[in-house]
Amino acid sequence: MELYNGKVVCPRCDGNGLIGKHKVEDLKIIIYICDECDASWLDEDVSLDRFQDLTTFLETRGIKYKDAQIVDLGYGWFKT
Ligand SMILES: [Zn+2]
C-alpha cells in the first residue's frame, strides 16, 4: 500500500484520494472509503482488484447512499 503523510493513498484513482475509515451505522460495519472516488473496502486490504463502489455496496444491502449514516473515523487507521 502506498502512503502519503501516514495516510493510505487510493489505488483506484491514482493518488488523488485518501482512504478513510468509516462506520456505517445502518449496518454496524467498518468500511474503508476513498474520499475522492468513493471506492470502498470491507477490510484493511486496500487493493485495486478488491474495491466496491460505495453506492452499489450500500444499495445491495438495501440502503440509499443519501440516507446512509456513515461516521468518519479518520485517516490514521493504518499502522506500519
Ligand atoms: Zn479513489
PDB file of the backbone (N, CA, C, O) and the ligand in Angstrom, with CONECT records:
HET     ZN  A 101       1
ATOM      1  N   MET A   1       0.831  -1.207   0.000  1.00  0.00           N
ATOM      2  CA  MET A   1       0.000   0.000   0.000  1.00  0.00           C
ATOM      3  C   MET A   1       0.864   1.255   0.000  1.00  0.00           C
ATOM      4  O   MET A   1       1.905   1.314   0.654  1.00  0.00           O
ATOM      5  N   GLU A   2       0.426   2.216  -0.718  1.00  0.00           N
ATOM      6  CA  GLU A   2       1.158   3.475  -0.809  1.00  0.00           C
ATOM      7  C   GLU A   2       0.640   4.443   0.255  1.00  0.00           C
ATOM      8  O   GLU A   2      -0.566   4.564   0.469  1.00  0.00           O
ATOM      9  N   LEU A   3       1.563   5.121   0.910  1.00  0.00           N
ATOM     10  CA  LEU A   3       1.171   6.055   1.968  1.00  0.00           C
ATOM     11  C   LEU A   3       1.558   7.484   1.605  1.00  0.00           C
ATOM     12  O   LEU A   3       2.550   7.725   0.917  1.00  0.00           O
ATOM     13  N   TYR A   4       0.757   8.412   2.082  1.00  0.00           N
ATOM     14  CA  TYR A   4       1.069   9.831   1.948  1.00  0.00           C
ATOM     15  C   TYR A   4       0.816  10.486   3.304  1.00  0.00           C
ATOM     16  O   TYR A   4      -0.321  10.532   3.773  1.00  0.00           O
ATOM     17  N   ASN A   5       1.874  10.989   3.929  1.00  0.00           N
ATOM     18  CA  ASN A   5       1.775  11.557   5.273  1.00  0.00           C
ATOM     19  C   ASN A   5       1.056  10.618   6.258  1.00  0.00           C
ATOM     20  O   ASN A   5       0.260  11.051   7.091  1.00  0.00           O
ATOM     21  N   GLY A   6       1.363   9.328   6.133  1.00  0.00           N
ATOM     22  CA  GLY A   6       0.781   8.348   7.045  1.00  0.00           C
ATOM     23  C   GLY A   6      -0.634   7.936   6.710  1.00  0.00           C
ATOM     24  O   GLY A   6      -1.250   7.154   7.434  1.00  0.00           O
ATOM     25  N   LYS A   7      -1.155   8.464   5.603  1.00  0.00           N
ATOM     26  CA  LYS A   7      -2.497   8.102   5.176  1.00  0.00           C
ATOM     27  C   LYS A   7      -2.405   7.202   3.946  1.00  0.00           C
ATOM     28  O   LYS A   7      -1.471   7.310   3.151  1.00  0.00           O
ATOM     29  N   VAL A   8      -3.379   6.321   3.805  1.00  0.00           N
ATOM     30  CA  VAL A   8      -3.337   5.369   2.700  1.00  0.00           C
ATOM     31  C   VAL A   8      -3.886   6.019   1.425  1.00  0.00           C
ATOM     32  O   VAL A   8      -4.985   6.574   1.409  1.00  0.00           O
ATOM     33  N   VAL A   9      -3.096   5.932   0.378  1.00  0.00           N
ATOM     34  CA  VAL A   9      -3.484   6.502  -0.915  1.00  0.00           C
ATOM     35  C   VAL A   9      -4.362   5.504  -1.666  1.00  0.00           C
ATOM     36  O   VAL A   9      -4.086   4.304  -1.673  1.00  0.00           O
ATOM     37  N   CYS A  10      -5.404   6.002  -2.288  1.00  0.00           N
ATOM     38  CA  CYS A  10      -6.336   5.159  -3.037  1.00  0.00           C
ATOM     39  C   CYS A  10      -5.652   4.565  -4.268  1.00  0.00           C
ATOM     40  O   CYS A  10      -5.090   5.307  -5.074  1.00  0.00           O
ATOM     41  N   PRO A  11      -5.690   3.236  -4.427  1.00  0.00           N
ATOM     42  CA  PRO A  11      -5.078   2.619  -5.604  1.00  0.00           C
ATOM     43  C   PRO A  11      -5.941   2.778  -6.856  1.00  0.00           C
ATOM     44  O   PRO A  11      -5.479   2.520  -7.967  1.00  0.00           O
ATOM     45  N   ARG A  12      -7.163   3.193  -6.680  1.00  0.00           N
ATOM     46  CA  ARG A  12      -8.069   3.275  -7.822  1.00  0.00           C
ATOM     47  C   ARG A  12      -7.939   4.592  -8.567  1.00  0.00           C
ATOM     48  O   ARG A  12      -7.860   4.603  -9.795  1.00  0.00           O
ATOM     49  N   CYS A  13      -7.917   5.712  -7.831  1.00  0.00           N
ATOM     50  CA  CYS A  13      -7.902   6.997  -8.532  1.00  0.00           C
ATOM     51  C   CYS A  13      -6.500   7.607  -8.582  1.00  0.00           C
ATOM     52  O   CYS A  13      -6.338   8.818  -8.727  1.00  0.00           O
ATOM     53  N   ASP A  14      -5.494   6.741  -8.458  1.00  0.00           N
ATOM     54  CA  ASP A  14      -4.138   7.104  -8.802  1.00  0.00           C
ATOM     55  C   ASP A  14      -3.592   8.296  -8.033  1.00  0.00           C
ATOM     56  O   ASP A  14      -3.070   9.241  -8.624  1.00  0.00           O
ATOM     57  N   GLY A  15      -3.714   8.246  -6.720  1.00  0.00           N
ATOM     58  CA  GLY A  15      -3.096   9.266  -5.884  1.00  0.00           C
ATOM     59  C   GLY A  15      -3.949  10.481  -5.593  1.00  0.00           C
ATOM     60  O   GLY A  15      -3.522  11.362  -4.846  1.00  0.00           O
ATOM     61  N   ASN A  16      -5.133  10.554  -6.157  1.00  0.00           N
ATOM     62  CA  ASN A  16      -5.992  11.707  -5.891  1.00  0.00           C
ATOM     63  C   ASN A  16      -6.712  11.609  -4.551  1.00  0.00           C
ATOM     64  O   ASN A  16      -6.958  12.615  -3.886  1.00  0.00           O
ATOM     65  N   GLY A  17      -7.041  10.390  -4.173  1.00  0.00           N
ATOM     66  CA  GLY A  17      -7.848  10.209  -2.968  1.00  0.00           C
ATOM     67  C   GLY A  17      -7.093   9.523  -1.857  1.00  0.00           C
ATOM     68  O   GLY A  17      -6.095   8.840  -2.089  1.00  0.00           O
ATOM     69  N   LEU A  18      -7.584   9.714  -0.638  1.00  0.00           N
ATOM     70  CA  LEU A  18      -7.037   9.047   0.530  1.00  0.00           C
ATOM     71  C   LEU A  18      -8.142   8.184   1.150  1.00  0.00           C
ATOM     72  O   LEU A  18      -9.328   8.502   1.078  1.00  0.00           O
ATOM     73  N   ILE A  19      -7.703   7.085   1.758  1.00  0.00           N
ATOM     74  CA  ILE A  19      -8.669   6.130   2.281  1.00  0.00           C
ATOM     75  C   ILE A  19      -8.940   6.396   3.761  1.00  0.00           C
ATOM     76  O   ILE A  19      -8.042   6.294   4.597  1.00  0.00           O
ATOM     77  N   GLY A  20     -10.158   6.729   4.062  1.00  0.00           N
ATOM     78  CA  GLY A  20     -10.563   6.959   5.448  1.00  0.00           C
ATOM     79  C   GLY A  20     -11.340   5.770   5.991  1.00  0.00           C
ATOM     80  O   GLY A  20     -12.007   5.046   5.251  1.00  0.00           O
ATOM     81  N   LYS A  21     -11.237   5.588   7.308  1.00  0.00           N
ATOM     82  CA  LYS A  21     -12.003   4.535   7.980  1.00  0.00           C
ATOM     83  C   LYS A  21     -13.353   5.111   8.387  1.00  0.00           C
ATOM     84  O   LYS A  21     -13.427   6.218   8.919  1.00  0.00           O
ATOM     85  N   HIS A  22     -14.396   4.371   8.142  1.00  0.00           N
ATOM     86  CA  HIS A  22     -15.740   4.827   8.459  1.00  0.00           C
ATOM     87  C   HIS A  22     -16.544   3.708   9.083  1.00  0.00           C
ATOM     88  O   HIS A  22     -16.220   2.529   8.940  1.00  0.00           O
ATOM     89  N   LYS A  23     -17.593   4.097   9.774  1.00  0.00           N
ATOM     90  CA  LYS A  23     -18.548   3.110  10.271  1.00  0.00           C
ATOM     91  C   LYS A  23     -19.902   3.413   9.653  1.00  0.00           C
ATOM     92  O   LYS A  23     -20.399   4.537   9.719  1.00  0.00           O
ATOM     93  N   VAL A  24     -20.485   2.382   9.049  1.00  0.00           N
ATOM     94  CA  VAL A  24     -21.842   2.520   8.538  1.00  0.00           C
ATOM     95  C   VAL A  24     -22.780   2.133   9.673  1.00  0.00           C
ATOM     96  O   VAL A  24     -22.925   0.954   9.995  1.00  0.00           O
ATOM     97  N   GLU A  25     -23.416   3.134  10.276  1.00  0.00           N
ATOM     98  CA  GLU A  25     -24.269   2.888  11.442  1.00  0.00           C
ATOM     99  C   GLU A  25     -25.439   1.976  11.092  1.00  0.00           C
ATOM    100  O   GLU A  25     -25.843   1.140  11.900  1.00  0.00           O
ATOM    101  N   ASP A  26     -25.975   2.135   9.902  1.00  0.00           N
ATOM    102  CA  ASP A  26     -27.121   1.334   9.479  1.00  0.00           C
ATOM    103  C   ASP A  26     -26.810  -0.163   9.501  1.00  0.00           C
ATOM    104  O   ASP A  26     -27.683  -0.989   9.771  1.00  0.00           O
ATOM    105  N   LEU A  27     -25.556  -0.495   9.212  1.00  0.00           N
ATOM    106  CA  LEU A  27     -25.164  -1.903   9.073  1.00  0.00           C
ATOM    107  C   LEU A  27     -24.260  -2.371  10.209  1.00  0.00           C
ATOM    108  O   LEU A  27     -23.970  -3.561  10.331  1.00  0.00           O
ATOM    109  N   LYS A  28     -23.819  -1.430  11.038  1.00  0.00           N
ATOM    110  CA  LYS A  28     -22.879  -1.729  12.121  1.00  0.00           C
ATOM    111  C   LYS A  28     -21.606  -2.391  11.596  1.00  0.00           C
ATOM    112  O   LYS A  28     -21.108  -3.364  12.163  1.00  0.00           O
ATOM    113  N   ILE A  29     -21.102  -1.842  10.510  1.00  0.00           N
ATOM    114  CA  ILE A  29     -19.864  -2.385   9.972  1.00  0.00           C
ATOM    115  C   ILE A  29     -18.851  -1.272   9.748  1.00  0.00           C
ATOM    116  O   ILE A  29     -19.200  -0.105   9.572  1.00  0.00           O
ATOM    117  N   ILE A  30     -17.609  -1.667   9.761  1.00  0.00           N
ATOM    118  CA  ILE A  30     -16.499  -0.774   9.435  1.00  0.00           C
ATOM    119  C   ILE A  30     -16.207  -0.908   7.949  1.00  0.00           C
ATOM    120  O   ILE A  30     -16.189  -2.006   7.393  1.00  0.00           O
ATOM    121  N   ILE A  31     -15.978   0.245   7.321  1.00  0.00           N
ATOM    122  CA  ILE A  31     -15.684   0.230   5.889  1.00  0.00           C
ATOM    123  C   ILE A  31     -14.626   1.296   5.608  1.00  0.00           C
ATOM    124  O   ILE A  31     -14.558   2.323   6.283  1.00  0.00           O
ATOM    125  N   TYR A  32     -13.816   1.030   4.610  1.00  0.00           N
ATOM    126  CA  TYR A  32     -12.739   1.951   4.239  1.00  0.00           C
ATOM    127  C   TYR A  32     -13.099   2.586   2.909  1.00  0.00           C
ATOM    128  O   TYR A  32     -13.333   1.888   1.922  1.00  0.00           O
ATOM    129  N   ILE A  33     -13.143   3.921   2.883  1.00  0.00           N
ATOM    130  CA  ILE A  33     -13.688   4.616   1.710  1.00  0.00           C
ATOM    131  C   ILE A  33     -12.705   5.676   1.214  1.00  0.00           C
ATOM    132  O   ILE A  33     -12.116   6.418   2.000  1.00  0.00           O
ATOM    133  N   CYS A  34     -12.545   5.727  -0.103  1.00  0.00           N
ATOM    134  CA  CYS A  34     -11.752   6.793  -0.718  1.00  0.00           C
ATOM    135  C   CYS A  34     -12.555   8.090  -0.680  1.00  0.00           C
ATOM    136  O   CYS A  34     -13.735   8.111  -1.031  1.00  0.00           O
ATOM    137  N   ASP A  35     -11.901   9.176  -0.248  1.00  0.00           N
ATOM    138  CA  ASP A  35     -12.620  10.456  -0.142  1.00  0.00           C
ATOM    139  C   ASP A  35     -12.789  11.137  -1.502  1.00  0.00           C
ATOM    140  O   ASP A  35     -13.425  12.186  -1.599  1.00  0.00           O
ATOM    141  N   GLU A  36     -12.227  10.546  -2.536  1.00  0.00           N
ATOM    142  CA  GLU A  36     -12.288  11.173  -3.850  1.00  0.00           C
ATOM    143  C   GLU A  36     -13.220  10.409  -4.810  1.00  0.00           C
ATOM    144  O   GLU A  36     -14.072  11.014  -5.460  1.00  0.00           O
ATOM    145  N   CYS A  37     -13.054   9.093  -4.894  1.00  0.00           N
ATOM    146  CA  CYS A  37     -13.810   8.340  -5.900  1.00  0.00           C
ATOM    147  C   CYS A  37     -14.848   7.397  -5.296  1.00  0.00           C
ATOM    148  O   CYS A  37     -15.551   6.704  -6.032  1.00  0.00           O
ATOM    149  N   ASP A  38     -14.955   7.362  -3.963  1.00  0.00           N
ATOM    150  CA  ASP A  38     -15.946   6.518  -3.292  1.00  0.00           C
ATOM    151  C   ASP A  38     -15.759   5.022  -3.521  1.00  0.00           C
ATOM    152  O   ASP A  38     -16.695   4.238  -3.364  1.00  0.00           O
ATOM    153  N   ALA A  39     -14.552   4.640  -3.889  1.00  0.00           N
ATOM    154  CA  ALA A  39     -14.239   3.208  -3.845  1.00  0.00           C
ATOM    155  C   ALA A  39     -14.246   2.788  -2.370  1.00  0.00           C
ATOM    156  O   ALA A  39     -13.851   3.562  -1.498  1.00  0.00           O
ATOM    157  N   SER A  40     -14.693   1.571  -2.104  1.00  0.00           N
ATOM    158  CA  SER A  40     -14.756   1.151  -0.710  1.00  0.00           C
ATOM    159  C   SER A  40     -14.260  -0.280  -0.533  1.00  0.00           C
ATOM    160  O   SER A  40     -14.308  -1.101  -1.449  1.00  0.00           O
ATOM    161  N   TRP A  41     -13.782  -0.545   0.680  1.00  0.00           N
ATOM    162  CA  TRP A  41     -13.242  -1.860   1.040  1.00  0.00           C
ATOM    163  C   TRP A  41     -13.775  -2.243   2.407  1.00  0.00           C
ATOM    164  O   TRP A  41     -13.985  -1.389   3.268  1.00  0.00           O
ATOM    165  N   LEU A  42     -13.990  -3.533   2.597  1.00  0.00           N
ATOM    166  CA  LEU A  42     -14.524  -4.013   3.873  1.00  0.00           C
ATOM    167  C   LEU A  42     -13.439  -4.387   4.883  1.00  0.00           C
ATOM    168  O   LEU A  42     -13.739  -4.695   6.036  1.00  0.00           O
ATOM    169  N   ASP A  43     -12.204  -4.358   4.453  1.00  0.00           N
ATOM    170  CA  ASP A  43     -11.124  -4.615   5.402  1.00  0.00           C
ATOM    171  C   ASP A  43      -9.909  -3.793   4.989  1.00  0.00           C
ATOM    172  O   ASP A  43      -9.955  -3.012   4.038  1.00  0.00           O
ATOM    173  N   GLU A  44      -8.823  -3.990   5.729  1.00  0.00           N
ATOM    174  CA  GLU A  44      -7.664  -3.122   5.523  1.00  0.00           C
ATOM    175  C   GLU A  44      -6.852  -3.491   4.293  1.00  0.00           C
ATOM    176  O   GLU A  44      -5.881  -2.806   3.973  1.00  0.00           O
ATOM    177  N   ASP A  45      -7.220  -4.542   3.607  1.00  0.00           N
ATOM    178  CA  ASP A  45      -6.522  -4.919   2.380  1.00  0.00           C
ATOM    179  C   ASP A  45      -7.053  -4.069   1.220  1.00  0.00           C
ATOM    180  O   ASP A  45      -7.896  -4.503   0.435  1.00  0.00           O
ATOM    181  N   VAL A  46      -6.528  -2.851   1.144  1.00  0.00           N
ATOM    182  CA  VAL A  46      -6.992  -1.895   0.148  1.00  0.00           C
ATOM    183  C   VAL A  46      -6.223  -2.110  -1.143  1.00  0.00           C
ATOM    184  O   VAL A  46      -5.191  -1.480  -1.374  1.00  0.00           O
ATOM    185  N   SER A  47      -6.726  -2.999  -1.978  1.00  0.00           N
ATOM    186  CA  SER A  47      -6.056  -3.251  -3.254  1.00  0.00           C
ATOM    187  C   SER A  47      -7.037  -3.061  -4.407  1.00  0.00           C
ATOM    188  O   SER A  47      -8.255  -3.144  -4.253  1.00  0.00           O
ATOM    189  N   LEU A  48      -6.444  -2.804  -5.560  1.00  0.00           N
ATOM    190  CA  LEU A  48      -7.243  -2.372  -6.711  1.00  0.00           C
ATOM    191  C   LEU A  48      -8.266  -3.414  -7.166  1.00  0.00           C
ATOM    192  O   LEU A  48      -9.341  -3.056  -7.648  1.00  0.00           O
ATOM    193  N   ASP A  49      -7.943  -4.686  -7.019  1.00  0.00           N
ATOM    194  CA  ASP A  49      -8.859  -5.713  -7.526  1.00  0.00           C
ATOM    195  C   ASP A  49      -9.948  -6.089  -6.524  1.00  0.00           C
ATOM    196  O   ASP A  49     -10.726  -7.010  -6.773  1.00  0.00           O
ATOM    197  N   ARG A  50     -10.008  -5.388  -5.403  1.00  0.00           N
ATOM    198  CA  ARG A  50     -10.973  -5.775  -4.377  1.00  0.00           C
ATOM    199  C   ARG A  50     -11.989  -4.683  -4.040  1.00  0.00           C
ATOM    200  O   ARG A  50     -12.849  -4.896  -3.185  1.00  0.00           O
ATOM    201  N   PHE A  51     -11.911  -3.528  -4.687  1.00  0.00           N
ATOM    202  CA  PHE A  51     -12.804  -2.446  -4.261  1.00  0.00           C
ATOM    203  C   PHE A  51     -14.238  -2.650  -4.776  1.00  0.00           C
ATOM    204  O   PHE A  51     -14.485  -3.317  -5.780  1.00  0.00           O
ATOM    205  N   GLN A  52     -15.160  -2.041  -4.032  1.00  0.00           N
ATOM    206  CA  GLN A  52     -16.545  -1.955  -4.483  1.00  0.00           C
ATOM    207  C   GLN A  52     -16.922  -0.487  -4.501  1.00  0.00           C
ATOM    208  O   GLN A  52     -16.422   0.301  -3.699  1.00  0.00           O
ATOM    209  N   ASP A  53     -17.796  -0.126  -5.408  1.00  0.00           N
ATOM    210  CA  ASP A  53     -18.321   1.231  -5.391  1.00  0.00           C
ATOM    211  C   ASP A  53     -19.241   1.377  -4.184  1.00  0.00           C
ATOM    212  O   ASP A  53     -20.095   0.526  -3.932  1.00  0.00           O
ATOM    213  N   LEU A  54     -19.057   2.470  -3.438  1.00  0.00           N
ATOM    214  CA  LEU A  54     -19.796   2.627  -2.187  1.00  0.00           C
ATOM    215  C   LEU A  54     -21.308   2.629  -2.398  1.00  0.00           C
ATOM    216  O   LEU A  54     -22.041   1.980  -1.652  1.00  0.00           O
ATOM    217  N   THR A  55     -21.763   3.341  -3.389  1.00  0.00           N
ATOM    218  CA  THR A  55     -23.202   3.413  -3.653  1.00  0.00           C
ATOM    219  C   THR A  55     -23.772   2.021  -3.944  1.00  0.00           C
ATOM    220  O   THR A  55     -24.816   1.640  -3.415  1.00  0.00           O
ATOM    221  N   THR A  56     -23.069   1.278  -4.789  1.00  0.00           N
ATOM    222  CA  THR A  56     -23.506  -0.078  -5.124  1.00  0.00           C
ATOM    223  C   THR A  56     -23.492  -0.968  -3.891  1.00  0.00           C
ATOM    224  O   THR A  56     -24.423  -1.736  -3.649  1.00  0.00           O
ATOM    225  N   PHE A  57     -22.433  -0.854  -3.127  1.00  0.00           N
ATOM    226  CA  PHE A  57     -22.307  -1.643  -1.901  1.00  0.00           C
ATOM    227  C   PHE A  57     -23.507  -1.424  -0.971  1.00  0.00           C
ATOM    228  O   PHE A  57     -24.093  -2.376  -0.455  1.00  0.00           O
ATOM    229  N   LEU A  58     -23.851  -0.161  -0.771  1.00  0.00           N
ATOM    230  CA  LEU A  58     -24.968   0.156   0.122  1.00  0.00           C
ATOM    231  C   LEU A  58     -26.298  -0.317  -0.464  1.00  0.00           C
ATOM    232  O   LEU A  58     -27.138  -0.875   0.242  1.00  0.00           O
ATOM    233  N   GLU A  59     -26.472  -0.091  -1.739  1.00  0.00           N
ATOM    234  CA  GLU A  59     -27.758  -0.433  -2.355  1.00  0.00           C
ATOM    235  C   GLU A  59     -27.998  -1.940  -2.391  1.00  0.00           C
ATOM    236  O   GLU A  59     -29.141  -2.386  -2.299  1.00  0.00           O
ATOM    237  N   THR A  60     -26.935  -2.722  -2.524  1.00  0.00           N
ATOM    238  CA  THR A  60     -27.124  -4.174  -2.466  1.00  0.00           C
ATOM    239  C   THR A  60     -27.544  -4.620  -1.071  1.00  0.00           C
ATOM    240  O   THR A  60     -28.046  -5.729  -0.887  1.00  0.00           O
ATOM    241  N   ARG A  61     -27.333  -3.746  -0.093  1.00  0.00           N
ATOM    242  CA  ARG A  61     -27.776  -4.040   1.274  1.00  0.00           C
ATOM    243  C   ARG A  61     -29.027  -3.242   1.659  1.00  0.00           C
ATOM    244  O   ARG A  61     -29.401  -3.164   2.829  1.00  0.00           O
ATOM    245  N   GLY A  62     -29.647  -2.666   0.661  1.00  0.00           N
ATOM    246  CA  GLY A  62     -30.941  -2.025   0.882  1.00  0.00           C
ATOM    247  C   GLY A  62     -30.884  -0.616   1.445  1.00  0.00           C
ATOM    248  O   GLY A  62     -31.871  -0.129   1.997  1.00  0.00           O
ATOM    249  N   ILE A  63     -29.735   0.045   1.311  1.00  0.00           N
ATOM    250  CA  ILE A  63     -29.589   1.400   1.848  1.00  0.00           C
ATOM    251  C   ILE A  63     -29.245   2.364   0.723  1.00  0.00           C
ATOM    252  O   ILE A  63     -28.372   2.086  -0.099  1.00  0.00           O
ATOM    253  N   LYS A  64     -29.926   3.478   0.692  1.00  0.00           N
ATOM    254  CA  LYS A  64     -29.586   4.507  -0.282  1.00  0.00           C
ATOM    255  C   LYS A  64     -28.431   5.346   0.261  1.00  0.00           C
ATOM    256  O   LYS A  64     -28.383   5.668   1.448  1.00  0.00           O
ATOM    257  N   TYR A  65     -27.517   5.686  -0.618  1.00  0.00           N
ATOM    258  CA  TYR A  65     -26.324   6.436  -0.219  1.00  0.00           C
ATOM    259  C   TYR A  65     -26.692   7.708   0.541  1.00  0.00           C
ATOM    260  O   TYR A  65     -26.065   8.034   1.549  1.00  0.00           O
ATOM    261  N   LYS A  66     -27.708   8.425   0.060  1.00  0.00           N
ATOM    262  CA  LYS A  66     -28.051   9.704   0.688  1.00  0.00           C
ATOM    263  C   LYS A  66     -28.691   9.512   2.070  1.00  0.00           C
ATOM    264  O   LYS A  66     -28.716  10.441   2.877  1.00  0.00           O
ATOM    265  N   ASP A  67     -29.204   8.317   2.339  1.00  0.00           N
ATOM    266  CA  ASP A  67     -29.828   8.047   3.636  1.00  0.00           C
ATOM    267  C   ASP A  67     -28.872   7.380   4.626  1.00  0.00           C
ATOM    268  O   ASP A  67     -29.159   7.301   5.820  1.00  0.00           O
ATOM    269  N   ALA A  68     -27.755   6.912   4.128  1.00  0.00           N
ATOM    270  CA  ALA A  68     -26.850   6.138   4.975  1.00  0.00           C
ATOM    271  C   ALA A  68     -26.228   7.013   6.059  1.00  0.00           C
ATOM    272  O   ALA A  68     -25.850   8.158   5.811  1.00  0.00           O
ATOM    273  N   GLN A  69     -26.128   6.458   7.254  1.00  0.00           N
ATOM    274  CA  GLN A  69     -25.456   7.146   8.351  1.00  0.00           C
ATOM    275  C   GLN A  69     -24.036   6.616   8.439  1.00  0.00           C
ATOM    276  O   GLN A  69     -23.784   5.527   8.954  1.00  0.00           O
ATOM    277  N   ILE A  70     -23.116   7.422   7.919  1.00  0.00           N
ATOM    278  CA  ILE A  70     -21.727   7.000   7.854  1.00  0.00           C
ATOM    279  C   ILE A  70     -20.884   7.923   8.724  1.00  0.00           C
ATOM    280  O   ILE A  70     -20.826   9.133   8.507  1.00  0.00           O
ATOM    281  N   VAL A  71     -20.232   7.320   9.713  1.00  0.00           N
ATOM    282  CA  VAL A  71     -19.424   8.079  10.662  1.00  0.00           C
ATOM    283  C   VAL A  71     -17.963   8.043  10.235  1.00  0.00           C
ATOM    284  O   VAL A  71     -17.409   6.977   9.968  1.00  0.00           O
ATOM    285  N   ASP A  72     -17.358   9.196  10.176  1.00  0.00           N
ATOM    286  CA  ASP A  72     -15.961   9.319   9.795  1.00  0.00           C
ATOM    287  C   ASP A  72     -15.054   9.001  10.989  1.00  0.00           C
ATOM    288  O   ASP A  72     -15.122   9.671  12.020  1.00  0.00           O
ATOM    289  N   LEU A  73     -14.216   7.988  10.846  1.00  0.00           N
ATOM    290  CA  LEU A  73     -13.319   7.597  11.920  1.00  0.00           C
ATOM    291  C   LEU A  73     -11.879   8.023  11.655  1.00  0.00           C
ATOM    292  O   LEU A  73     -10.970   7.680  12.412  1.00  0.00           O
ATOM    293  N   GLY A  74     -11.683   8.765  10.585  1.00  0.00           N
ATOM    294  CA  GLY A  74     -10.373   9.358  10.351  1.00  0.00           C
ATOM    295  C   GLY A  74      -9.461   8.548   9.449  1.00  0.00           C
ATOM    296  O   GLY A  74      -9.815   7.470   8.972  1.00  0.00           O
ATOM    297  N   TYR A  75      -8.275   9.099   9.229  1.00  0.00           N
ATOM    298  CA  TYR A  75      -7.335   8.532   8.265  1.00  0.00           C
ATOM    299  C   TYR A  75      -6.185   7.790   8.933  1.00  0.00           C
ATOM    300  O   TYR A  75      -5.363   7.173   8.256  1.00  0.00           O
ATOM    301  N   GLY A  76      -6.128   7.846  10.230  1.00  0.00           N
ATOM    302  CA  GLY A  76      -4.954   7.284  10.923  1.00  0.00           C
ATOM    303  C   GLY A  76      -5.070   5.820  11.280  1.00  0.00           C
ATOM    304  O   GLY A  76      -4.466   5.370  12.254  1.00  0.00           O
ATOM    305  N   TRP A  77      -5.831   5.073  10.515  1.00  0.00           N
ATOM    306  CA  TRP A  77      -6.094   3.671  10.864  1.00  0.00           C
ATOM    307  C   TRP A  77      -4.964   2.730  10.486  1.00  0.00           C
ATOM    308  O   TRP A  77      -4.815   1.664  11.083  1.00  0.00           O
ATOM    309  N   PHE A  78      -4.164   3.118   9.495  1.00  0.00           N
ATOM    310  CA  PHE A  78      -3.138   2.204   9.009  1.00  0.00           C
ATOM    311  C   PHE A  78      -1.863   2.361   9.812  1.00  0.00           C
ATOM    312  O   PHE A  78      -1.256   3.432   9.833  1.00  0.00           O
ATOM    313  N   LYS A  79      -1.460   1.283  10.475  1.00  0.00           N
ATOM    314  CA  LYS A  79      -0.239   1.323  11.280  1.00  0.00           C
ATOM    315  C   LYS A  79       0.847   0.507  10.604  1.00  0.00           C
ATOM    316  O   LYS A  79       0.673  -0.678  10.317  1.00  0.00           O
ATOM    317  N   THR A  80       1.961   1.158  10.358  1.00  0.00           N
ATOM    318  CA  THR A  80       3.062   0.438   9.712  1.00  0.00           C
ATOM    319  C   THR A  80       3.839  -0.367  10.754  1.00  0.00           C
ATOM    320  O   THR A  80       4.807  -1.046  10.413  1.00  0.00           O
TER     321      THR A  80
HETATM  322 ZN    ZN A 101     -10.112   6.801  -5.031  1.00  0.00          ZN2+
END
